[in-house]
Amino acid sequence: MMEGRNLGENAMAEAMAEEASSSNEAEALSYVVEQLNLALEDKHYQKAIPLLQNLIKPDSKAKTLPLEQLPQLTKYPLKYDFRGLTFLHYAVQGNHVDVVRYLIDECGWDPRDFIKYQRMNSYIIAVECESFDVLKYLLSPCSRPTDFSLTSLPCKIVQHIDTLKCLINDCDIDPSKRYGNLTLLHYAAREGSVDVLKYLIYDYNCDPMYRSDNVYGWTTLHWAAIAQQSKNVEFLLSTGKCDLLAKDEEGRTPFCYGNIETRSIFKKFGRIKMSHPVDSYVNVLFVGNPGAGKSSLSHVVNHTASFTLLGSLRNVGGVVPCTAGIIPYKLQHRTLGNIILHDFAGHSEYYSSHSAVIENLLQGSGGVFLIVVNILEKEAVKQLHRWLTVVRNEAQKTLHQCHTIVVVSHVDEIHDSVQRRRKEEIREIIMREMCDSVLLDCRKLGGDGMGSFFNKLSSACESIRNKSGRNLSLYCHMMYGLLEERKENILTLEYTNSSFYASKHCDNYVLPNDKDEVAELLHSLHLTGLISILKSEDKVWVILNKGILLTEVNGILFAPETFKEHINIASNTGIVSVSGLTRLFPKYDPDMLICFLKNMELCQEIHPSFLKLTNLHQLAVEDVETSKEQTERLLYFPCLLSSDRPKEMTNQVYQFGWCLQCTDKHHFFPPRYFHVLSLHLAFKLALPQEDDKLNRRCTLWRNGLYWFNGHGVGSLVETVDESQCVLVMMSCKKGYSDNMVSLRRDVIGEVMSVYKESCPALEVKELVIDPKDLAYPVNTPRERTVYSVKDILSVIEKREEFLVNATGTSCKEVTEILPCESLLDINDISLLGGHNIEADEGLKSTKTKKKEEHGSTSKHHSDGQFGTDVHDEKGIEVQETQTDKLLEVHEITDEVKETLINKLLDLAKVIQELTSNQQFDYTDWYQLGLYLGLYERTLKAIEDECRGKLKKCLIECISCWLKGKDGVRETRGGGSNWISLVAALDAMGETEVANNIRINNFDHNVTVKIV
């Protein structure tokens, strides 16, 4: 009883306390409402804001009050204070988003209402005051204004960079959208700051050449000139993306609208670009065998640079019979425009260094290859095939457009039927390769053939110029002008910077103050091929005249014995001492020379202790004093090693053989491939073991090397079969088979890696040689009993035991072909070279068949892209149809779709597909990334890291996508595959690129049906 009474008293006490509290809250609420009405009536809006905030806070009961208790919050009539502002304007000005939301949503206020006597509404105030929270609310989907209400915003937005970033990043405002007739970029040029222009152009790739609609066709540069915004004019010109000569609908250029200040900037830019037109140079490369007529033809081009001699039939003079190295000519040709002509020596001793130079020249731009073939040579057809292979391979490695013109020389001396048949055979090859061609006498300065030659070369140069996408900034033109004024051919970066800063206030030149920006500009010039940048650990050199190194260093170092320039510096061993190199080129910094040669992968620095473990040490140390043997710096040049395979190598017995075989009889591995491969292997061999001792024994010759690694395994790598095959053979001591399996995984991986980098255009297949057919030497592996790696992996995947050889004449157990290898995990098979693949990825894919004339390729086998030719294990029958048109796939099944989704992609392959024939515009990389599912923060990080370089941005973007960044494997079509890429391109409107990818990578040239 007592306990119950206490409970009742407590409940009564709590009820009384709650009633008192409620009474107090009501009084307080009434007081706040009263004060708010008084403040609003007196138009003390700043005082009223916190009172209203108190009423509308989440735990307040004010929201249940009828608006009749707040008569001053009704919208009409508008109540202006002495400044002409309403209560809403003050709330916007102070970024009080809670008050703004209440006034608009609950009280019906209109954010489009203007300040009294001014054309400023809540939107404009939010922009001007950078009230970002209010701005996000005003432009949110639930409060989206009409386009009419935004027409006055852009001219204000472009004056505030932070506001602009907020609108684009947080409010989904499209920077390319037109407001009225203009985009944000047009407004920025007219009324904004340079920072805003930089943000729109560099961060969002807005096109400054986009013309405004219905406003006389004015570009961004027109608007900046009309508004007399000199700083904006200078910046727009400095981007290199604006055409100074672009005309509006009345035929007037931006220059016509400028004032004195802006016209002086236009004149300065025009003068510098005319005197140093660095963005219009095209690399023209003359290649061919000795005596073909390359130098004669290059002299014709040189002689006709400033005037025409096409009416003359006299022979050109001053031609040196043997070109040493590479002779470059920088010409401003009246017919061809600005070109850099490179006359490559035709002797085989130069081929490896030539490939390195070409690869370097084409890093930043395309080029025109001129293959010169002497019709009188008995081997003319073979020579043409070999040079076409070289050119195709070098062109494949660049992401830029290249043209090939075959010049058939000495046609005036064709007299017999053999030469005429040879001429027709060459014509057939040219037609099949779809190259331009011209038949002429290279020694003549004129004639019908020479006129056709110049027309075709001019057309090719102009095509590359138009599609290069090279937009060099005004600063690049200015910098090249400063560099040309220097008398030195080779400068260090420190001296270059000091000379720049000493000249930067000159009337003719303006350069950025940031040294990093200067370095970036030098890199841009390096990509044009006009200069070279060499970097070591502690020094950077700027090479103004590359001809010095190309002719003096390459020309002398690799000169054949018959040349007067030849110096036997390497004693036929490939080993060159740094002291010997310094004596040969005393006026050059030896560190710079080493950097130049190593940069092109022509040599590798090795330690004398490693040299003693090779067969080269006896001759290599003849010129090195005994006391200096341990301190002398040595360089290894594989292309200078001329010794043949040692006789003792034929006594070796091997237990494993693998080869990479060209599938086309006219294809071959270029000399540079093996030289780079041997450098990679030599460098790894030269690394000390854990005990800091070198136990390896190495034998090297001109096309091969053999080493024994001290762990019971001997390895051989050699190019055979007239350079059409790379051979890998191994042996091991008893009990060391595991070491052999591990090492062959590394060696095969290195062979494939260098192949993909050095000669991606070659069509190859991987083969394993029958263990009972390994008698050495193996000069033609294709004549031995061999098994396709693709078939081996397919058998392992299907858990089968026997494998039929390549000719179908016999079968063998897989365990006999790969002895000592564990077959339980396909990802761990040594034949993959260390590349892990999913067991059912690629093996179940039906590989796209290329057109018959292009042959088949297996260059992606190491990535696990193995295909079935007729049937797959799902029961899909594939019947090839011969057609060049994109056909519809009938009854496409889930299995086929899964095949395309599971197919692994290679970065180089994707980039090649996107950029072949200049299909995909680099400027669209950001949009492509978004459609592929990458986050904006990822794309912005790529842009910052790549400093706006479009090609590099595209490569990094695709790389992130292939790695599955931002969860694209879960969100976009099942991952990084051809289907999701094609879908993204279709969504962007890039249908031509998408269709070409379908043709090349989907089995749309087949009819698919379930059997």
Summary of the structure (lengths in Angstrom):
residues: 1011
radius of gyration: 36.6
end to end distance: 89.4
largest distance: 136.6
contacts: 3197
relative contact order: 0.04
helix: 48%
strand: 14%
